[in-house]
Amino acid sequence: MNDVVDVAPSPERLASLKQLTLITYILYALSAVIGFTAIVAVIINYVKREDTAGTIYESHFTWQIRTFWFSLLWAVLGFITMIVGVGFLVLFADSIWVIYRIVKGILNWNDGKPMPVKA
């Protein structure tokens, strides 16, 4: 019938996903200089997310997607609140938070650890 067979991913597939995960982290890091690279990275995250299911890279993709959307939210709020002078602080805090998320992600990626995300 329609039984799902749970097959462990091949070493080649894991190596490919590991490389793709690093590429997306690099694209997010580059977005500090070249803003549109974060958009490219989040598109990659959504297109390849299904391929990461059941691997440690699934948590990295979830981490990256959440980083993108929450950072965008705080950036919008930062720009809106610039009128009252608080926006610069919000944007600064957002930048530090994104750097933290990228560094933590790359360190866990390097150590072969999943990211601490909850469903």
MOPAC internal coordinates of N, CA, C and O (Angstrom, degrees):
PM7 1SCF
backbone

  N    0.0000 0     0.00 0     0.00 0    0    0    0
  C    1.4341 1     0.00 0     0.00 0    1    0    0
  C    1.5297 1   109.88 1     0.00 0    2    1    0
  O    1.2310 1   120.96 1    43.19 1    3    2    1
  N    1.3303 1   115.76 1  -136.81 1    3    2    1
  C    1.4618 1   120.47 1  -178.08 1    5    3    2
  C    1.5176 1   111.45 1  -106.26 1    6    5    3
  O    1.2310 1   120.17 1  -130.67 1    7    6    5
  N    1.3103 1   117.28 1    49.33 1    7    6    5
  C    1.4542 1   120.84 1   179.05 1    9    7    6
  C    1.5188 1   109.87 1   -76.21 1   10    9    7
  O    1.2310 1   121.52 1   -42.00 1   11   10    9
  N    1.3175 1   114.70 1   138.00 1   11   10    9
  C    1.4600 1   120.21 1   177.84 1   13   11   10
  C    1.5204 1   107.93 1   -88.45 1   14   13   11
  O    1.2310 1   121.17 1   -53.09 1   15   14   13
  N    1.3129 1   115.36 1   126.91 1   15   14   13
  C    1.4499 1   121.12 1   179.13 1   17   15   14
  C    1.5194 1   107.52 1   -98.48 1   18   17   15
  O    1.2310 1   120.51 1   -57.54 1   19   18   17
  N    1.3242 1   116.63 1   122.46 1   19   18   17
  C    1.4565 1   121.66 1   179.76 1   21   19   18
  C    1.5254 1   108.66 1   -88.30 1   22   21   19
  O    1.2310 1   121.16 1   -75.89 1   23   22   21
  N    1.3165 1   115.39 1   104.11 1   23   22   21
  C    1.4567 1   121.49 1  -178.05 1   25   23   22
  C    1.5247 1   108.24 1  -111.20 1   26   25   23
  O    1.2310 1   120.94 1   -48.55 1   27   26   25
  N    1.3119 1   115.81 1   131.45 1   27   26   25
  C    1.4656 1   120.08 1   177.34 1   29   27   26
  C    1.5266 1   109.29 1   -64.87 1   30   29   27
  O    1.2310 1   120.53 1   -40.39 1   31   30   29
  N    1.3273 1   116.59 1   139.61 1   31   30   29
  C    1.4591 1   119.39 1   179.50 1   33   31   30
  C    1.5282 1   111.17 1   -64.86 1   34   33   31
  O    1.2310 1   121.29 1   -34.31 1   35   34   33
  N    1.3131 1   115.14 1   145.69 1   35   34   33
  C    1.4615 1   120.12 1  -179.99 1   37   35   34
  C    1.5302 1   109.80 1   -70.49 1   38   37   35
  O    1.2310 1   120.74 1   -23.21 1   39   38   37
  N    1.3320 1   116.20 1   156.79 1   39   38   37
  C    1.4802 1   119.25 1   177.35 1   41   39   38
  C    1.5344 1   112.08 1   -59.05 1   42   41   39
  O    1.2310 1   120.64 1   145.76 1   43   42   41
  N    1.3273 1   116.39 1   -34.24 1   43   42   41
  C    1.4672 1   119.56 1   179.32 1   45   43   42
  C    1.5274 1   110.43 1   -66.73 1   46   45   43
  O    1.2310 1   120.84 1   138.55 1   47   46   45
  N    1.3438 1   115.99 1   -41.45 1   47   46   45
  C    1.4704 1   120.15 1   179.25 1   49   47   46
  C    1.5267 1   110.39 1   -64.71 1   50   49   47
  O    1.2310 1   120.31 1   136.75 1   51   50   49
  N    1.3315 1   117.01 1   -43.25 1   51   50   49
  C    1.4601 1   120.39 1   178.19 1   53   51   50
  C    1.5239 1   111.59 1   -62.53 1   54   53   51
  O    1.2310 1   120.39 1   138.53 1   55   54   53
  N    1.3270 1   116.87 1   -41.47 1   55   54   53
  C    1.4701 1   120.57 1   179.01 1   57   55   54
  C    1.5239 1   110.43 1   -63.49 1   58   57   55
  O    1.2310 1   120.56 1   139.46 1   59   58   57
  N    1.3211 1   116.54 1   -40.54 1   59   58   57
  C    1.4591 1   121.08 1   178.69 1   61   59   58
  C    1.5262 1   111.20 1   -65.20 1   62   61   59
  O    1.2310 1   120.46 1   137.04 1   63   62   61
  N    1.3221 1   116.72 1   -42.96 1   63   62   61
  C    1.4640 1   120.59 1   178.85 1   65   63   62
  C    1.5217 1   111.17 1   -67.37 1   66   65   63
  O    1.2310 1   120.56 1   143.61 1   67   66   65
  N    1.3155 1   116.53 1   -36.39 1   67   66   65
  C    1.4706 1   120.19 1   177.64 1   69   67   66
  C    1.5236 1   110.15 1   -62.56 1   70   69   67
  O    1.2310 1   120.61 1   135.49 1   71   70   69
  N    1.3187 1   116.44 1   -44.51 1   71   70   69
  C    1.4574 1   121.25 1   179.32 1   73   71   70
  C    1.5361 1   110.73 1   -64.92 1   74   73   71
  O    1.2310 1   120.46 1   136.67 1   75   74   73
  N    1.3177 1   116.73 1   -43.33 1   75   74   73
  C    1.4629 1   120.56 1   179.85 1   77   75   74
  C    1.5282 1   111.23 1   -63.94 1   78   77   75
  O    1.2310 1   120.47 1   142.13 1   79   78   77
  N    1.3227 1   116.71 1   -37.87 1   79   78   77
  C    1.4607 1   120.84 1   178.34 1   81   79   78
  C    1.5214 1   110.35 1   -63.44 1   82   81   79
  O    1.2310 1   119.98 1   137.20 1   83   82   81
  N    1.3242 1   117.64 1   -42.80 1   83   82   81
  C    1.4645 1   120.58 1   177.06 1   85   83   82
  C    1.5280 1   110.55 1   -63.47 1   86   85   83
  O    1.2310 1   120.31 1   137.81 1   87   86   85
  N    1.3096 1   117.01 1   -42.19 1   87   86   85
  C    1.4726 1   120.57 1   179.47 1   89   87   86
  C    1.5255 1   110.42 1   -58.79 1   90   89   87
  O    1.2310 1   120.23 1   137.08 1   91   90   89
  N    1.3314 1   117.17 1   -42.92 1   91   90   89
  C    1.4598 1   119.09 1  -179.93 1   93   91   90
  C    1.5320 1   111.31 1   -67.46 1   94   93   91
  O    1.2310 1   120.06 1   142.61 1   95   94   93
  N    1.3351 1   117.49 1   -37.39 1   95   94   93
  C    1.4669 1   119.10 1   174.87 1   97   95   94
  C    1.5293 1   110.75 1   -61.21 1   98   97   95
  O    1.2310 1   120.50 1   138.09 1   99   98   97
  N    1.3110 1   116.65 1   -41.91 1   99   98   97
  C    1.4739 1   120.98 1   178.89 1  101   99   98
  C    1.5241 1   110.26 1   -63.51 1  102  101   99
  O    1.2310 1   120.36 1   138.25 1  103  102  101
  N    1.3375 1   116.92 1   -41.75 1  103  102  101
  C    1.4682 1   120.15 1   178.52 1  105  103  102
  C    1.5274 1   110.79 1   -62.54 1  106  105  103
  O    1.2310 1   120.34 1   139.10 1  107  106  105
  N    1.3257 1   116.95 1   -40.90 1  107  106  105
  C    1.4673 1   119.40 1   176.80 1  109  107  106
  C    1.5216 1   110.73 1   -63.59 1  110  109  107
  O    1.2310 1   119.92 1   138.58 1  111  110  109
  N    1.3216 1   117.76 1   -41.42 1  111  110  109
  C    1.4660 1   120.94 1   179.28 1  113  111  110
  C    1.5363 1   110.86 1   -64.59 1  114  113  111
  O    1.2310 1   120.66 1   139.82 1  115  114  113
  N    1.3215 1   116.35 1   -40.18 1  115  114  113
  C    1.4657 1   120.59 1   179.34 1  117  115  114
  C    1.5227 1   112.48 1   -66.61 1  118  117  115
  O    1.2310 1   120.58 1   159.58 1  119  118  117
  N    1.3185 1   116.50 1   -20.42 1  119  118  117
  C    1.4648 1   119.01 1  -177.76 1  121  119  118
  C    1.5305 1   112.16 1   -65.15 1  122  121  119
  O    1.2310 1   119.81 1   163.76 1  123  122  121
  N    1.3187 1   117.97 1   -16.24 1  123  122  121
  C    1.4627 1   120.55 1   175.04 1  125  123  122
  C    1.5300 1   110.30 1   -65.52 1  126  125  123
  O    1.2310 1   120.76 1   151.55 1  127  126  125
  N    1.3333 1   116.16 1   -28.45 1  127  126  125
  C    1.4589 1   121.66 1  -179.50 1  129  127  126
  C    1.5261 1   110.93 1  -104.64 1  130  129  127
  O    1.2310 1   121.23 1   137.22 1  131  130  129
  N    1.3253 1   115.25 1   -42.78 1  131  130  129
  C    1.4709 1   122.13 1  -177.62 1  133  131  130
  C    1.5220 1   106.61 1  -120.46 1  134  133  131
  O    1.2310 1   120.16 1   -88.72 1  135  134  133
  N    1.3130 1   117.29 1    91.28 1  135  134  133
  C    1.4572 1   123.28 1  -170.15 1  137  135  134
  C    1.5134 1   117.54 1   -50.72 1  138  137  135
  O    1.2310 1   119.85 1   142.82 1  139  138  137
  N    1.3220 1   117.89 1   -37.18 1  139  138  137
  C    1.4579 1   119.46 1  -173.47 1  141  139  138
  C    1.5277 1   113.72 1   -71.98 1  142  141  139
  O    1.2310 1   119.58 1   168.44 1  143  142  141
  N    1.3252 1   118.40 1   -11.56 1  143  142  141
  C    1.4652 1   118.83 1  -179.58 1  145  143  142
  C    1.5226 1   112.11 1   -66.49 1  146  145  143
  O    1.2310 1   119.87 1   153.69 1  147  146  145
  N    1.3279 1   117.86 1   -26.31 1  147  146  145
  C    1.4658 1   120.52 1   175.73 1  149  147  146
  C    1.5286 1   110.06 1   -67.05 1  150  149  147
  O    1.2310 1   120.34 1   145.01 1  151  150  149
  N    1.3138 1   116.95 1   -34.99 1  151  150  149
  C    1.4706 1   120.38 1   177.68 1  153  151  150
  C    1.5173 1   109.76 1   -66.81 1  154  153  151
  O    1.2310 1   120.44 1   138.21 1  155  154  153
  N    1.3280 1   116.77 1   -41.79 1  155  154  153
  C    1.4667 1   120.58 1   176.41 1  157  155  154
  C    1.5285 1   109.97 1   -61.00 1  158  157  155
  O    1.2310 1   120.62 1   136.30 1  159  158  157
  N    1.3289 1   116.42 1   -43.70 1  159  158  157
  C    1.4685 1   121.15 1  -178.80 1  161  159  158
  C    1.5210 1   111.57 1   -62.88 1  162  161  159
  O    1.2310 1   119.89 1   134.92 1  163  162  161
  N    1.3230 1   117.81 1   -45.08 1  163  162  161
  C    1.4692 1   119.39 1  -178.07 1  165  163  162
  C    1.5252 1   110.65 1   -68.94 1  166  165  163
  O    1.2310 1   119.70 1   148.56 1  167  166  165
  N    1.3075 1   118.19 1   -31.44 1  167  166  165
  C    1.4699 1   120.46 1   174.65 1  169  167  166
  C    1.5207 1   109.58 1   -64.95 1  170  169  167
  O    1.2310 1   120.17 1   135.24 1  171  170  169
  N    1.3307 1   117.28 1   -44.76 1  171  170  169
  C    1.4662 1   120.91 1   176.19 1  173  171  170
  C    1.5239 1   109.88 1   -58.84 1  174  173  171
  O    1.2310 1   120.38 1   135.44 1  175  174  173
  N    1.3441 1   116.87 1   -44.56 1  175  174  173
  C    1.4622 1   120.82 1   179.05 1  177  175  174
  C    1.5210 1   111.61 1   -55.65 1  178  177  175
  O    1.2310 1   120.24 1   133.68 1  179  178  177
  N    1.3151 1   117.14 1   -46.32 1  179  178  177
  C    1.4627 1   119.80 1  -177.83 1  181  179  178
  C    1.5284 1   112.51 1   -72.21 1  182  181  179
  O    1.2310 1   120.19 1   141.86 1  183  182  181
  N    1.3307 1   117.24 1   -38.14 1  183  182  181
  C    1.4671 1   120.83 1  -178.88 1  185  183  182
  C    1.5248 1   111.27 1   -68.64 1  186  185  183
  O    1.2310 1   120.14 1   139.54 1  187  186  185
  N    1.3204 1   117.34 1   -40.46 1  187  186  185
  C    1.4727 1   121.23 1  -174.93 1  189  187  186
  C    1.5328 1   113.59 1   -99.26 1  190  189  187
  O    1.2310 1   119.83 1  -177.79 1  191  190  189
  N    1.3230 1   117.92 1     2.21 1  191  190  189
  C    1.4641 1   121.56 1  -176.22 1  193  191  190
  C    1.5256 1   112.48 1   -56.95 1  194  193  191
  O    1.2310 1   120.30 1   137.75 1  195  194  193
  N    1.2983 1   117.03 1   -42.25 1  195  194  193
  C    1.4701 1   121.08 1  -179.37 1  197  195  194
  C    1.5257 1   111.27 1   -61.93 1  198  197  195
  O    1.2310 1   120.16 1   145.41 1  199  198  197
  N    1.3219 1   117.29 1   -34.59 1  199  198  197
  C    1.4682 1   121.51 1   179.74 1  201  199  198
  C    1.5268 1   112.13 1   -66.65 1  202  201  199
  O    1.2310 1   120.32 1   155.97 1  203  202  201
  N    1.3269 1   116.99 1   -24.03 1  203  202  201
  C    1.4588 1   120.11 1  -177.74 1  205  203  202
  C    1.5265 1   113.00 1   -87.78 1  206  205  203
  O    1.2310 1   120.13 1   173.44 1  207  206  205
  N    1.3242 1   117.36 1    -6.56 1  207  206  205
  C    1.4711 1   121.39 1  -176.67 1  209  207  206
  C    1.5267 1   110.70 1   -54.09 1  210  209  207
  O    1.2310 1   121.13 1   -49.09 1  211  210  209
  N    1.3188 1   115.45 1   130.91 1  211  210  209
  C    1.4552 1   120.91 1   177.87 1  213  211  210
  C    1.5231 1   114.99 1    83.45 1  214  213  211
  O    1.2310 1   120.17 1  -174.97 1  215  214  213
  N    1.3194 1   117.28 1     5.03 1  215  214  213
  C    1.4667 1   120.90 1   177.94 1  217  215  214
  C    1.5300 1   108.74 1  -118.02 1  218  217  215
  O    1.2310 1   120.52 1   -11.27 1  219  218  217
  N    1.3125 1   116.60 1   168.73 1  219  218  217
  C    1.4705 1   118.71 1   177.37 1  221  219  218
  C    1.5232 1   110.99 1   -66.51 1  222  221  219
  O    1.2310 1   120.11 1   159.01 1  223  222  221
  N    1.3037 1   117.40 1   -20.99 1  223  222  221
  C    1.4604 1   120.96 1  -177.42 1  225  223  222
  C    1.5237 1   112.23 1   -74.91 1  226  225  223
  O    1.2310 1   120.38 1   163.72 1  227  226  225
  N    1.3253 1   116.88 1   -16.28 1  227  226  225
  C    1.4627 1   120.41 1   174.31 1  229  227  226
  C    1.5265 1   109.60 1   -60.94 1  230  229  227
  O    1.2310 1   120.24 1   136.20 1  231  230  229
  N    1.3253 1   117.15 1   -43.80 1  231  230  229
  C    1.4632 1   120.08 1   179.61 1  233  231  230
  C    1.5321 1   111.21 1   -67.52 1  234  233  231
  O    1.2310 1   120.20 1   146.74 1  235  234  233
  N    1.3269 1   117.22 1   -33.26 1  235  234  233
  C    1.4691 1   120.26 1   177.57 1  237  235  234
  C    1.5344 1   110.19 1   -66.41 1  238  237  235
  O    1.2310 1   120.63 1   138.68 1  239  238  237
  N    1.3224 1   116.41 1   -41.32 1  239  238  237
  C    1.4618 1   119.47 1   179.27 1  241  239  238
  C    1.5257 1   110.58 1   -65.25 1  242  241  239
  O    1.2310 1   120.23 1   138.80 1  243  242  241
  N    1.3289 1   117.16 1   -41.20 1  243  242  241
  C    1.4635 1   120.83 1   176.90 1  245  243  242
  C    1.5264 1   109.69 1   -61.61 1  246  245  243
  O    1.2310 1   120.41 1   135.95 1  247  246  245
  N    1.3207 1   116.82 1   -44.05 1  247  246  245
  C    1.4693 1   123.15 1   177.93 1  249  247  246
  C    1.5285 1   110.51 1   -58.05 1  250  249  247
  O    1.2310 1   120.54 1   134.40 1  251  250  249
  N    1.3238 1   116.58 1   -45.60 1  251  250  249
  C    1.4592 1   121.21 1  -178.46 1  253  251  250
  C    1.5254 1   111.76 1   -67.25 1  254  253  251
  O    1.2310 1   120.54 1   137.26 1  255  254  253
  N    1.3139 1   116.57 1   -42.74 1  255  254  253
  C    1.4638 1   120.17 1   179.51 1  257  255  254
  C    1.5252 1   110.11 1   -62.95 1  258  257  255
  O    1.2310 1   120.33 1   135.08 1  259  258  257
  N    1.3158 1   116.98 1   -44.92 1  259  258  257
  C    1.4721 1   120.24 1   178.81 1  261  259  258
  C    1.5235 1   111.23 1   -64.38 1  262  261  259
  O    1.2310 1   120.48 1   141.89 1  263  262  261
  N    1.3185 1   116.68 1   -38.11 1  263  262  261
  C    1.4665 1   120.22 1   176.96 1  265  263  262
  C    1.5197 1   110.13 1   -59.56 1  266  265  263
  O    1.2310 1   120.51 1   134.70 1  267  266  265
  N    1.3286 1   116.62 1   -45.30 1  267  266  265
  C    1.4640 1   120.83 1  -179.40 1  269  267  266
  C    1.5233 1   111.55 1   -59.98 1  270  269  267
  O    1.2310 1   120.56 1   126.81 1  271  270  269
  N    1.3377 1   116.54 1   -53.19 1  271  270  269
  C    1.4662 1   120.02 1  -173.47 1  273  271  270
  C    1.5235 1   112.57 1   -68.90 1  274  273  271
  O    1.2310 1   119.75 1   138.30 1  275  274  273
  N    1.3302 1   118.08 1   -41.70 1  275  274  273
  C    1.4631 1   119.02 1   179.00 1  277  275  274
  C    1.5276 1   111.09 1   -69.16 1  278  277  275
  O    1.2310 1   120.40 1   143.61 1  279  278  277
  N    1.3221 1   116.85 1   -36.39 1  279  278  277
  C    1.4570 1   119.89 1   176.95 1  281  279  278
  C    1.5272 1   110.43 1   -64.33 1  282  281  279
  O    1.2310 1   120.50 1   138.40 1  283  282  281
  N    1.3100 1   116.65 1   -41.60 1  283  282  281
  C    1.4604 1   120.53 1   178.06 1  285  283  282
  C    1.5262 1   110.50 1   -62.93 1  286  285  283
  O    1.2310 1   120.39 1   136.90 1  287  286  285
  N    1.3246 1   116.86 1   -43.10 1  287  286  285
  C    1.4623 1   120.89 1   177.99 1  289  287  286
  C    1.5239 1   111.10 1   -58.52 1  290  289  287
  O    1.2310 1   120.43 1   130.94 1  291  290  289
  N    1.3480 1   116.78 1   -49.06 1  291  290  289
  C    1.4593 1   120.20 1  -178.87 1  293  291  290
  C    1.5259 1   112.05 1   -68.19 1  294  293  291
  O    1.2310 1   120.09 1   148.46 1  295  294  293
  N    1.3190 1   117.43 1   -31.54 1  295  294  293
  C    1.4661 1   119.93 1   176.89 1  297  295  294
  C    1.5263 1   110.61 1   -66.59 1  298  297  295
  O    1.2310 1   120.65 1   137.01 1  299  298  297
  N    1.3262 1   116.36 1   -42.99 1  299  298  297
  C    1.4655 1   119.85 1   177.70 1  301  299  298
  C    1.5295 1   109.99 1   -62.48 1  302  301  299
  O    1.2310 1   120.49 1   133.43 1  303  302  301
  N    1.3316 1   116.68 1   -46.57 1  303  302  301
  C    1.4671 1   119.89 1   177.79 1  305  303  302
  C    1.5259 1   111.30 1   -61.48 1  306  305  303
  O    1.2310 1   120.59 1   142.71 1  307  306  305
  N    1.3237 1   116.48 1   -37.29 1  307  306  305
  C    1.4597 1   120.46 1   177.96 1  309  307  306
  C    1.5166 1   111.89 1   -63.51 1  310  309  307
  O    1.2310 1   120.32 1   135.65 1  311  310  309
  N    1.3195 1   117.00 1   -44.35 1  311  310  309
  C    1.4600 1   119.84 1   179.31 1  313  311  310
  C    1.5255 1   111.23 1   -66.96 1  314  313  311
  O    1.2310 1   120.18 1   141.85 1  315  314  313
  N    1.3176 1   117.27 1   -38.15 1  315  314  313
  C    1.4659 1   120.58 1   179.13 1  317  315  314
  C    1.5286 1   110.75 1   -65.71 1  318  317  315
  O    1.2310 1   120.44 1   139.62 1  319  318  317
  N    1.3256 1   116.77 1   -40.38 1  319  318  317
  C    1.4665 1   119.97 1  -176.36 1  321  319  318
  C    1.5368 1   113.08 1   -84.95 1  322  321  319
  O    1.2310 1   119.92 1  -176.07 1  323  322  321
  N    1.3033 1   117.76 1     3.93 1  323  322  321
  C    1.4660 1   119.75 1   174.75 1  325  323  322
  C    1.5211 1   110.94 1   -62.34 1  326  325  323
  O    1.2310 1   120.77 1   152.32 1  327  326  325
  N    1.3032 1   116.14 1   -27.68 1  327  326  325
  C    1.4616 1   121.44 1  -179.50 1  329  327  326
  C    1.5270 1   110.63 1   -58.82 1  330  329  327
  O    1.2310 1   120.43 1   142.36 1  331  330  329
  N    1.3289 1   116.78 1   -37.64 1  331  330  329
  C    1.4628 1   120.37 1  -179.15 1  333  331  330
  C    1.5261 1   112.13 1   -97.86 1  334  333  331
  O    1.2310 1   120.17 1  -174.37 1  335  334  333
  N    1.3154 1   117.28 1     5.63 1  335  334  333
  C    1.4502 1   121.54 1   174.46 1  337  335  334
  C    1.5207 1   115.93 1    88.48 1  338  337  335
  O    1.2310 1   120.02 1   173.40 1  339  338  337
  N    1.3002 1   117.57 1    -6.60 1  339  338  337
  C    1.4631 1   120.86 1  -178.98 1  341  339  338
  C    1.5282 1   111.27 1   -85.81 1  342  341  339
  O    1.2310 1   120.94 1   159.58 1  343  342  341
  N    1.2953 1   115.81 1   -20.42 1  343  342  341
  C    1.4574 1   121.30 1  -174.59 1  345  343  342
  C    1.5127 1   114.63 1   -55.89 1  346  345  343
  O    1.2310 1   120.51 1   143.13 1  347  346  345
  N    1.3222 1   116.63 1   -36.87 1  347  346  345
  C    1.4573 1   119.71 1  -179.97 1  349  347  346
  C    1.5244 1   111.27 1   -63.63 1  350  349  347
  O    1.2310 1   120.58 1   141.65 1  351  350  349
  N    1.3182 1   116.50 1   -38.35 1  351  350  349
  C    1.4676 1   120.63 1   176.90 1  353  351  350
  C    1.5241 1   111.30 1   -67.35 1  354  353  351
  O    1.2310 1   120.96 1   139.38 1  355  354  353
  N    1.3178 1   115.76 1   -40.62 1  355  354  353
  C    1.4732 1   120.27 1   178.48 1  357  355  354
  C    1.5245 1   109.72 1   -63.13 1  358  357  355
  O    1.2310 1   120.06 1   134.47 1  359  358  357
  N    1.3141 1   117.49 1   -45.53 1  359  358  357
  C    1.4723 1   121.59 1   179.37 1  361  359  358
  C    1.5227 1   111.35 1   -64.22 1  362  361  359
  O    1.2310 1   120.38 1   140.35 1  363  362  361
  N    1.3279 1   116.88 1   -39.65 1  363  362  361
  C    1.4588 1   120.45 1   177.91 1  365  363  362
  C    1.5263 1   110.30 1   -63.92 1  366  365  363
  O    1.2310 1   120.29 1   133.25 1  367  366  365
  N    1.3237 1   117.05 1   -46.75 1  367  366  365
  C    1.4688 1   121.18 1   178.93 1  369  367  366
  C    1.5222 1   110.70 1   -61.99 1  370  369  367
  O    1.2310 1   120.40 1   140.55 1  371  370  369
  N    1.3194 1   116.84 1   -39.45 1  371  370  369
  C    1.4673 1   121.47 1   178.28 1  373  371  370
  C    1.5285 1   109.79 1   -62.10 1  374  373  371
  O    1.2310 1   120.22 1   136.46 1  375  374  373
  N    1.3066 1   117.18 1   -43.54 1  375  374  373
  C    1.4635 1   121.25 1  -179.96 1  377  375  374
  C    1.5263 1   111.77 1   -62.22 1  378  377  375
  O    1.2310 1   120.58 1   135.64 1  379  378  377
  N    1.3240 1   116.50 1   -44.36 1  379  378  377
  C    1.4675 1   120.85 1   178.72 1  381  379  378
  C    1.5268 1   110.16 1   -63.46 1  382  381  379
  O    1.2310 1   120.59 1   137.64 1  383  382  381
  N    1.3304 1   116.47 1   -42.36 1  383  382  381
  C    1.4667 1   121.61 1  -179.97 1  385  383  382
  C    1.5309 1   110.71 1   -62.22 1  386  385  383
  O    1.2310 1   119.85 1   137.65 1  387  386  385
  N    1.3263 1   117.90 1   -42.35 1  387  386  385
  C    1.4675 1   121.54 1   179.39 1  389  387  386
  C    1.5284 1   110.21 1   -65.31 1  390  389  387
  O    1.2310 1   120.24 1   137.10 1  391  390  389
  N    1.3230 1   117.14 1   -42.90 1  391  390  389
  C    1.4659 1   120.27 1   177.64 1  393  391  390
  C    1.5229 1   109.78 1   -59.36 1  394  393  391
  O    1.2310 1   120.60 1   134.11 1  395  394  393
  N    1.3239 1   116.46 1   -45.89 1  395  394  393
  C    1.4708 1   121.15 1   177.43 1  397  395  394
  C    1.5278 1   110.88 1   -56.73 1  398  397  395
  O    1.2310 1   120.09 1   133.10 1  399  398  397
  N    1.3230 1   117.44 1   -46.90 1  399  398  397
  C    1.4634 1   121.28 1  -177.22 1  401  399  398
  C    1.5370 1   111.33 1   -64.57 1  402  401  399
  O    1.2310 1   120.31 1   140.27 1  403  402  401
  N    1.3122 1   117.02 1   -39.73 1  403  402  401
  C    1.4661 1   120.29 1   179.35 1  405  403  402
  C    1.5231 1   110.06 1   -68.31 1  406  405  403
  O    1.2310 1   119.93 1   133.83 1  407  406  405
  N    1.3131 1   117.74 1   -46.17 1  407  406  405
  C    1.4681 1   121.26 1  -179.25 1  409  407  406
  C    1.5276 1   110.31 1   -63.00 1  410  409  407
  O    1.2310 1   120.18 1   132.50 1  411  410  409
  N    1.3317 1   117.27 1   -47.50 1  411  410  409
  C    1.4651 1   120.45 1   179.32 1  413  411  410
  C    1.5318 1   110.35 1   -60.48 1  414  413  411
  O    1.2310 1   120.28 1   138.75 1  415  414  413
  N    1.3071 1   117.07 1   -41.25 1  415  414  413
  C    1.4589 1   120.88 1   179.05 1  417  415  414
  C    1.5220 1   112.40 1   -63.27 1  418  417  415
  O    1.2310 1   120.49 1   134.32 1  419  418  417
  N    1.3234 1   116.67 1   -45.68 1  419  418  417
  C    1.4659 1   120.15 1  -179.56 1  421  419  418
  C    1.5321 1   110.50 1   -66.01 1  422  421  419
  O    1.2310 1   120.32 1   140.53 1  423  422  421
  N    1.3332 1   117.00 1   -39.47 1  423  422  421
  C    1.4689 1   119.13 1   178.67 1  425  423  422
  C    1.5321 1   111.01 1   -63.65 1  426  425  423
  O    1.2310 1   120.09 1   135.83 1  427  426  425
  N    1.3190 1   117.43 1   -44.17 1  427  426  425
  C    1.4653 1   119.98 1   177.11 1  429  427  426
  C    1.5275 1   111.23 1   -66.30 1  430  429  427
  O    1.2310 1   120.56 1   141.62 1  431  430  429
  N    1.3167 1   116.54 1   -38.38 1  431  430  429
  C    1.4702 1   120.89 1   177.03 1  433  431  430
  C    1.5287 1   109.50 1   -59.96 1  434  433  431
  O    1.2310 1   120.82 1   133.29 1  435  434  433
  N    1.3337 1   116.03 1   -46.71 1  435  434  433
  C    1.4607 1   121.37 1  -178.96 1  437  435  434
  C    1.5283 1   112.02 1   -62.27 1  438  437  435
  O    1.2310 1   120.56 1   144.22 1  439  438  437
  N    1.3330 1   116.53 1   -35.78 1  439  438  437
  C    1.4640 1   121.10 1  -179.52 1  441  439  438
  C    1.5311 1   112.70 1   -85.83 1  442  441  439
  O    1.2310 1   120.32 1   179.26 1  443  442  441
  N    1.3258 1   116.99 1    -0.74 1  443  442  441
  C    1.4658 1   120.07 1  -179.68 1  445  443  442
  C    1.5146 1   113.52 1    71.58 1  446  445  443
  O    1.2310 1   120.51 1  -151.08 1  447  446  445
  N    1.3327 1   116.63 1    28.92 1  447  446  445
  C    1.4542 1   121.96 1  -178.53 1  449  447  446
  C    1.5238 1   110.56 1  -106.30 1  450  449  447
  O    1.2310 1   120.31 1   -33.41 1  451  450  449
  N    1.3289 1   117.01 1   146.59 1  451  450  449
  C    1.4652 1   119.53 1   173.64 1  453  451  450
  C    1.5281 1   110.00 1   -75.48 1  454  453  451
  O    1.2310 1   120.79 1   -16.27 1  455  454  453
  N    1.3096 1   116.10 1   163.73 1  455  454  453
  C    1.4575 1   121.10 1   177.33 1  457  455  454
  C    1.5275 1   109.13 1   -85.72 1  458  457  455
  O    1.2310 1   120.49 1   -30.57 1  459  458  457
  N    1.3376 1   116.68 1   149.43 1  459  458  457
  C    1.4673 1   120.11 1  -179.20 1  461  459  458
  C    1.5272 1   111.83 1   -80.81 1  462  461  459
  O    1.2310 1   120.53 1  -104.74 1  463  462  461
  N    1.3201 1   116.59 1    75.26 1  463  462  461
  C    1.4628 1   121.06 1   177.51 1  465  463  462
  C    1.5102 1   109.76 1  -111.61 1  466  465  463
  O    1.2310 1   121.19 1   -33.47 1  467  466  465
  N    1.3000 1   115.33 1   146.53 1  467  466  465
  C    1.4612 1   120.54 1   177.24 1  469  467  466
  C    1.5224 1   108.19 1  -108.52 1  470  469  467
  O    1.2310 1   120.88 1   -30.90 1  471  470  469
  N    1.2882 1   115.92 1   149.10 1  471  470  469
  C    1.4614 1   121.42 1  -177.96 1  473  471  470
  C    1.4903 1   113.64 1   -64.58 1  474  473  471
  O    1.2310 1   120.10 1   180.00 1  475  474  473

